[in-house]
Amino acid sequence: MSFFEIAAIFMVLTALFAYLNYRDIKLPTTIGVMAVALVVSTLIATLGSYSLIEVQQHARQVMASINFDEALLHGLLSFLLFAGSLHINLGDLGQQKWAITLLSTVGVILSTVIVGGLTWLLLDLLGTPIPLLPCLLFGALISPTDPVAVIGILKIAGAPNSIETKITGESLFNDGIGVVVFMILLELMKLGGTVSTSRMLNLLLEEAVGGVVLGLAAGYLAFQMLKRVNNYQVEIIITLGLVKGMYALADHLHTSGPISVVVAGLLIGNHGRQFAMSDDTREHLDSFWELMDEILNASLFMLIGLKVLIMEFTPRLFLAGLLAIVITLFARWTSVGGTVMALIPFRRFSPGAVRILTWGGLRGGISVALALSLPNLPRRDEIIATTYLIVIFSIIVQGLSLGRLIKQIYPAEPV
């Protein structure tokens, strides 16, 4: 099938699933679309087991033709990150800067080590040992929280502003840091663990610091262009060009595209909104990017739901997935708790902060994309399937219960 035909099929399915969810299921759009897609995938797989092989084989061929990690990491992600960062207030972000910085850097690294180490020990106890580096790679790809999953759910959960800022701010930055850690570990594995400390520091500087510098430079250039026009159509086109052009340039320069897009989005959403846009432009720009965010979110979660068609699950994999969910939640709780403990001498946290930040650390498409981008290594298929199970649990179970947990712990008082 051609790219045009595949795109048409997925757009129609996304619209149909969104309609069914809105009319009958009434879940948050992203969760509902993914849930419907999971049900459809299960039905197709069931039909295949009852000799209607053509249905399953055709669906599998379509899904296998989609390069998920390329579609997300170099397609949807740039627009989704920009849409999310565009509406974050820098003042609110500044008040939570130390919590966000520690959670998105030290927290990701700590979680990577905990998940990787416990997975390595668990597999050894189960009699299926694998080297430590692949386990750490799994820890790196599953540790970042996904801004796509988090932001959409927080809008509906009614979280206090300080909680929303912490979780959203962390999720926007820690995926970039997580990708950097993932790349460093991947290079270590490819070179047999012989990468020098200076090389790892250079990678970190190129990716993280380079991403910040590029985001500031490109965002400032776009800001100057926005100041010189007063036409919302042109200004929306400028933001589109900024997002896609900057992400492609970051990829070419080997800097972090996610970090550069977030930095540029914060600049345009705050400084640009205040000094370079009329009221009419602000209204149209917000409406455009909110719609873009909703469409791409629904498409992404529909794609995640249908991906089950090309996954091979066994009872042993389901057991491994359940154990990995426990390990991932424990690592998240430990990294969040460590951050809160480090900051307690300098600021106050409400008693339920660790629980909310732990349960609100949702995993999403970024983890799946990184897992699918893994080269051939021991138990690659098991790592992908386990990642997928964690993502489904995170989005459906944690996502649907997050709002209830927030209302239960914080009926009025923010963290």
C-alpha positions as CSV (number, residue, x, y, z in Angstrom):
1,M,0.0,0.0,0.0
2,S,1.1,3.6,-0.7
3,F,1.9,6.1,2.1
4,F,-1.2,8.0,1.0
5,E,-3.5,5.0,1.4
6,I,-2.0,4.1,4.8
7,A,-2.4,7.7,6.0
8,A,-6.0,7.8,4.8
9,I,-6.8,4.5,6.6
10,F,-5.4,5.8,9.9
11,M,-7.1,9.1,9.7
12,V,-10.4,7.5,9.1
13,L,-9.8,5.0,12.0
14,T,-8.8,7.8,14.3
15,A,-12.0,9.7,13.5
16,L,-14.2,6.6,13.9
17,F,-12.6,5.6,17.2
18,A,-12.8,9.2,18.5
19,Y,-16.5,9.3,17.6
20,L,-17.3,6.0,19.2
21,N,-15.5,7.1,22.4
22,Y,-17.2,10.4,22.5
23,R,-20.7,9.0,21.9
24,D,-20.6,5.7,23.9
25,I,-17.5,5.2,26.1
26,K,-16.9,8.8,27.2
27,L,-13.3,8.4,28.3
28,P,-10.7,11.1,27.9
29,T,-10.1,11.2,24.1
30,T,-6.5,9.9,24.1
31,I,-7.3,7.0,26.5
32,G,-10.6,6.2,24.8
33,V,-9.2,6.1,21.3
34,M,-6.4,3.8,22.5
35,A,-8.9,1.5,24.3
36,V,-11.1,1.2,21.2
37,A,-8.0,0.4,19.1
38,L,-6.9,-2.3,21.6
39,V,-10.4,-3.9,21.4
40,V,-10.3,-3.8,17.6
41,S,-6.8,-5.3,17.6
42,T,-7.9,-8.1,19.9
43,L,-10.9,-8.8,17.7
44,I,-8.8,-9.0,14.6
45,A,-6.3,-11.3,16.4
46,T,-9.3,-13.5,17.5
47,L,-10.7,-13.6,14.0
48,G,-7.3,-14.7,12.8
49,S,-7.2,-17.6,15.3
50,Y,-10.6,-18.8,13.9
51,S,-9.2,-19.2,10.4
52,L,-10.1,-15.7,9.1
53,I,-6.4,-15.4,8.4
54,E,-6.6,-12.9,5.6
55,V,-8.0,-10.2,8.0
56,Q,-5.2,-10.6,10.5
57,Q,-2.5,-10.9,7.9
58,H,-3.6,-7.8,6.0
59,A,-3.8,-5.8,9.2
60,R,-0.4,-7.1,10.2
61,Q,1.1,-6.1,6.9
62,V,-0.3,-2.5,7.2
63,M,1.0,-2.1,10.8
64,A,4.4,-3.7,9.9
65,S,4.8,-1.2,7.1
66,I,4.8,1.7,9.6
67,N,8.1,2.7,11.1
68,F,6.7,3.7,14.5
69,D,9.9,5.1,15.9
70,E,10.5,7.2,12.8
71,A,6.9,8.4,12.7
72,L,7.0,9.5,16.4
73,L,10.6,10.6,17.0
74,H,11.0,12.5,13.7
75,G,7.3,13.2,12.9
76,L,4.6,13.7,15.5
77,L,6.9,14.4,18.5
78,S,8.1,17.9,17.5
79,F,4.6,19.2,17.0
80,L,3.3,17.6,20.2
81,L,6.1,19.0,22.4
82,F,5.7,22.5,20.9
83,A,2.0,22.4,21.5
84,G,2.5,21.3,25.1
85,S,5.3,23.9,25.9
86,L,3.4,26.7,24.2
87,H,0.9,27.0,27.1
88,I,3.3,26.7,30.0
89,N,3.8,29.9,32.0
90,L,7.5,30.6,32.6
91,G,6.7,32.2,36.0
92,D,5.0,29.0,37.2
93,L,7.9,27.0,35.8
94,G,10.5,29.2,37.6
95,Q,8.8,28.5,40.9
96,Q,9.2,24.8,40.4
97,K,12.6,24.9,38.6
98,W,14.7,22.9,41.1
99,A,12.1,20.1,41.4
100,I,11.7,19.9,37.6
101,T,15.5,20.0,37.0
102,L,16.3,17.3,39.5
103,L,13.4,15.1,38.4
104,S,14.2,15.4,34.7
105,T,18.0,14.8,35.1
106,V,19.0,13.0,38.3
107,G,15.6,11.3,38.5
108,V,15.9,9.8,35.0
109,I,19.4,8.6,35.7
110,L,18.5,7.1,39.0
111,S,15.4,5.4,37.6
112,T,17.5,4.0,34.7
113,V,20.0,2.4,37.1
114,I,17.2,1.0,39.4
115,V,15.1,-0.4,36.6
116,G,18.2,-1.8,34.8
117,G,19.8,-3.3,37.9
118,L,16.6,-4.9,39.2
119,T,15.7,-6.3,35.8
120,W,19.2,-7.8,35.5
121,L,18.9,-9.4,39.0
122,L,15.4,-10.6,38.3
123,L,16.3,-12.3,35.0
124,D,19.3,-13.9,36.7
125,L,17.0,-15.3,39.4
126,L,14.6,-16.6,36.8
127,G,17.4,-18.5,35.1
128,T,17.5,-16.4,31.9
129,P,20.4,-14.0,32.5
130,I,21.4,-11.3,30.0
131,P,24.2,-8.7,30.1
132,L,23.7,-5.6,32.3
133,L,23.9,-3.1,29.4
134,P,20.8,-4.3,27.6
135,C,19.0,-4.1,31.0
136,L,20.2,-0.5,31.5
137,L,19.0,0.3,28.0
138,F,15.6,-0.9,29.0
139,G,15.8,1.3,32.1
140,A,16.7,4.3,30.0
141,L,13.9,3.9,27.5
142,I,11.2,3.3,30.2
143,S,12.3,5.9,32.7
144,P,11.2,9.2,30.9
145,T,7.6,10.2,31.5
146,D,5.8,11.0,28.3
147,P,4.5,14.6,27.8
148,V,2.0,13.5,25.2
149,A,0.4,11.1,27.7
150,V,0.7,13.4,30.8
151,I,-0.5,16.7,29.4
152,G,-3.7,15.5,27.9
153,I,-4.7,13.6,31.0
154,L,-3.8,16.5,33.4
155,K,-6.1,18.8,31.5
156,I,-9.0,16.6,32.5
157,A,-7.8,15.6,36.0
158,G,-8.2,19.1,37.4
159,A,-4.8,19.1,39.1
160,P,-3.7,22.1,41.2
161,N,-1.5,24.4,39.2
162,S,1.7,23.6,41.1
163,I,1.2,19.8,40.6
164,E,0.4,20.3,36.9
165,T,3.5,22.5,36.5
166,K,5.8,19.9,38.2
167,I,4.6,16.9,36.2
168,T,4.2,18.7,32.9
169,G,7.5,20.6,33.1
170,E,9.4,17.4,34.1
171,S,7.8,15.4,31.3
172,L,8.6,18.0,28.7
173,F,12.3,17.9,29.6
174,N,13.0,14.4,30.8
175,D,12.2,12.8,27.5
176,G,15.1,14.7,26.0
177,I,17.4,13.7,28.8
178,G,16.1,10.1,28.6
179,V,17.0,10.0,24.9
180,V,20.5,11.3,25.6
181,V,21.0,8.6,28.3
182,F,19.6,6.0,25.9
183,M,22.1,7.1,23.2
184,I,25.1,7.0,25.5
185,L,24.2,3.5,26.7
186,L,23.6,2.4,23.1
187,E,27.0,3.6,22.1
188,L,28.6,1.9,25.1
189,M,27.0,-1.4,24.1
190,K,28.0,-1.0,20.4
191,L,31.6,-0.3,21.4
192,G,31.8,-3.1,24.0
193,G,31.6,-0.8,27.0
194,T,34.8,1.1,26.0
195,V,33.4,4.6,25.6
196,S,35.4,7.1,27.7
197,T,34.0,9.5,30.3
198,S,35.0,12.5,28.1
199,R,33.1,11.0,25.2
200,M,30.0,10.6,27.3
201,L,30.3,14.2,28.6
202,N,30.7,15.4,25.0
203,L,27.5,13.5,24.0
204,L,25.7,15.0,26.9
205,L,26.9,18.5,26.0
206,E,26.1,18.1,22.3
207,E,22.6,16.8,22.9
208,A,21.4,18.7,26.0
209,V,23.2,22.0,25.9
210,G,23.2,22.1,22.1
211,G,19.5,21.6,22.2
212,V,19.0,24.5,24.6
213,V,21.2,26.8,22.5
214,L,19.5,25.8,19.2
215,G,16.0,26.3,20.8
216,L,16.9,29.8,22.0
217,A,18.5,30.8,18.7
218,A,15.7,29.5,16.5
219,G,13.0,30.7,18.9
220,Y,14.5,34.2,19.0
221,L,14.6,34.3,15.2
222,A,11.0,33.3,15.0
223,F,10.1,35.8,17.6
224,Q,11.7,38.6,15.5
225,M,9.7,37.5,12.5
226,L,6.5,37.4,14.5
227,K,7.1,41.0,15.7
228,R,7.2,42.2,12.1
229,V,3.9,40.9,10.9
230,N,0.3,41.2,12.1
231,N,-1.4,38.4,10.2
232,Y,-2.4,35.3,12.1
233,Q,-2.2,33.0,9.1
234,V,1.4,34.0,8.4
235,E,2.3,33.8,12.1
236,I,0.9,30.3,12.4
237,I,2.9,29.3,9.3
238,I,6.0,30.7,11.0
239,T,5.5,28.5,14.1
240,L,5.0,25.5,11.9
241,G,8.2,26.2,10.0
242,L,10.0,26.8,13.3
243,V,9.0,23.5,14.7
244,K,9.8,21.3,11.8
245,G,12.8,23.1,10.5
246,M,14.4,23.3,13.9
247,Y,13.8,19.6,14.7
248,A,15.4,18.6,11.4
249,L,18.4,20.9,12.0
250,A,18.8,19.5,15.5
251,D,18.9,16.0,14.0
252,H,21.5,17.1,11.5
253,L,23.7,18.8,14.1
254,H,23.3,15.8,16.5
255,T,21.7,17.9,19.2
256,S,18.5,17.1,21.1
257,G,15.4,17.9,18.9
258,P,13.0,17.5,21.8
259,I,14.9,19.9,24.1
260,S,15.2,22.5,21.3
261,V,11.5,22.4,20.5
262,V,10.5,22.7,24.2
263,V,12.9,25.7,24.7
264,A,11.6,27.4,21.6
265,G,8.0,26.7,22.6
266,L,8.5,28.2,26.0
267,L,10.0,31.3,24.4
268,I,7.3,31.8,21.8
269,G,4.5,30.9,24.3
270,N,5.7,33.5,26.9
271,H,7.9,36.2,25.4
272,G,6.4,35.9,21.9
273,R,2.9,35.8,23.2
274,Q,3.4,39.0,25.2
275,F,5.5,41.1,22.9
276,A,5.0,39.8,19.3
277,M,1.3,39.0,18.9
278,S,-2.0,40.8,18.8
279,D,-5.0,39.5,20.7
280,D,-6.4,38.2,17.4
281,T,-3.2,36.3,16.7
282,R,-3.0,34.8,20.2
283,E,-6.6,33.5,19.9
284,H,-6.1,31.9,16.5
285,L,-2.6,30.5,17.4
286,D,-3.9,28.9,20.6
287,S,-6.9,27.4,18.8
288,F,-4.7,26.1,16.0
289,W,-2.2,24.4,18.3
290,E,-4.9,23.0,20.6
291,L,-6.6,21.4,17.6
292,M,-3.2,20.1,16.3
293,D,-2.4,18.7,19.7
294,E,-5.8,16.9,19.9
295,I,-5.6,15.4,16.4
296,L,-2.0,14.2,16.8
297,N,-2.6,12.9,20.3
298,A,-5.6,10.8,19.1
299,S,-3.7,9.5,16.1
300,L,-0.7,8.5,18.2
301,F,-2.7,6.7,20.8
302,M,-4.7,5.0,18.1
303,L,-1.5,3.8,16.6
304,I,-0.2,2.5,20.0
305,G,-3.5,0.6,20.4
306,L,-3.2,-1.1,17.0
307,K,0.4,-2.0,17.4
308,V,-0.7,-5.0,19.4
309,L,-1.4,-6.7,16.1
310,I,2.4,-7.2,15.4
311,M,3.3,-8.1,19.0
312,E,3.9,-11.7,20.1
313,F,2.6,-12.2,23.6
314,T,3.1,-15.4,25.7
315,P,2.1,-16.2,29.3
316,R,5.8,-15.8,30.2
317,L,5.9,-12.3,28.6
318,F,2.8,-11.3,30.5
319,L,4.4,-12.3,33.8
320,A,7.6,-10.5,32.9
321,G,5.5,-7.4,32.0
322,L,3.7,-7.5,35.4
323,L,7.0,-7.7,37.2
324,A,8.4,-4.9,35.1
325,I,5.4,-2.7,35.9
326,V,6.2,-3.2,39.6
327,I,9.9,-2.5,39.1
328,T,9.2,0.7,37.0
329,L,6.8,2.1,39.6
330,F,9.3,1.3,42.4
331,A,12.0,3.1,40.5
332,R,9.7,6.1,39.9
333,W,8.8,6.2,43.5
334,T,12.4,6.1,44.6
335,S,13.6,8.8,42.2
336,V,10.7,11.1,43.1
337,G,11.1,10.4,46.8
338,G,14.8,11.1,46.6
339,T,14.2,14.4,44.8
340,V,11.6,15.5,47.4
341,M,13.9,14.5,50.3
342,A,16.7,16.6,48.7
343,L,14.5,19.7,48.4
344,I,12.7,19.4,51.8
345,P,15.3,21.6,53.6
346,F,14.6,24.4,51.0
347,R,10.9,24.2,50.4
348,R,7.6,22.7,51.7
349,F,5.9,19.7,50.0
350,S,2.4,18.5,51.0
351,P,2.3,14.9,52.3
352,G,0.8,13.4,49.1
353,A,3.4,15.0,46.7
354,V,5.4,11.8,46.2
355,R,2.3,9.7,45.5
356,I,0.9,12.1,42.9
357,L,4.3,12.6,41.2
358,T,4.9,8.8,41.2
359,W,1.4,7.8,39.8
360,G,1.4,10.8,37.4
361,G,4.6,9.7,35.7
362,L,2.9,8.1,32.7
363,R,4.8,6.3,30.0
364,G,3.8,6.6,26.4
365,G,4.8,6.6,22.7
366,I,8.4,7.7,23.3
367,S,9.2,4.5,25.3
368,V,7.6,2.4,22.5
369,A,9.5,4.3,19.8
370,L,12.9,3.9,21.6
371,A,12.2,0.2,22.2
372,L,11.5,-0.3,18.5
373,S,14.7,1.5,17.5
374,L,16.8,-1.0,19.4
375,P,19.3,-2.9,17.3
376,N,19.6,-6.7,17.5
377,L,20.5,-7.5,21.1
378,P,19.7,-10.2,23.6
379,R,15.9,-10.5,24.2
380,R,15.0,-7.5,22.0
381,D,11.5,-8.8,21.3
382,E,10.9,-9.4,25.0
383,I,12.0,-5.8,25.8
384,I,9.7,-4.4,23.2
385,A,6.7,-6.4,24.4
386,T,7.4,-5.6,28.0
387,T,7.7,-1.9,27.2
388,Y,4.4,-2.1,25.4
389,L,2.6,-3.7,28.4
390,I,4.0,-1.0,30.7
391,V,2.8,1.7,28.4
392,I,-0.7,0.2,28.2
393,F,-0.9,-0.1,32.0
394,S,0.5,3.4,32.5
395,I,-2.0,5.1,30.1
396,I,-5.1,3.1,31.0
397,V,-4.7,2.3,34.7
398,Q,-2.7,5.2,35.9
399,G,-4.2,7.7,33.5
400,L,-7.8,6.8,34.4
401,S,-7.2,6.8,38.1
402,L,-4.9,9.9,38.3
403,G,-7.8,12.4,38.5
404,R,-9.4,10.5,41.3
405,L,-6.2,10.3,43.2
406,I,-5.6,14.0,42.9
407,K,-9.1,14.8,44.1
408,Q,-8.7,12.4,47.0
409,I,-5.4,13.8,48.2
410,Y,-5.7,17.4,47.3
411,P,-9.3,18.5,47.5
412,A,-8.1,22.1,47.9
413,E,-4.5,22.4,48.9
414,P,-1.8,22.3,46.1
415,V,1.7,20.7,46.7
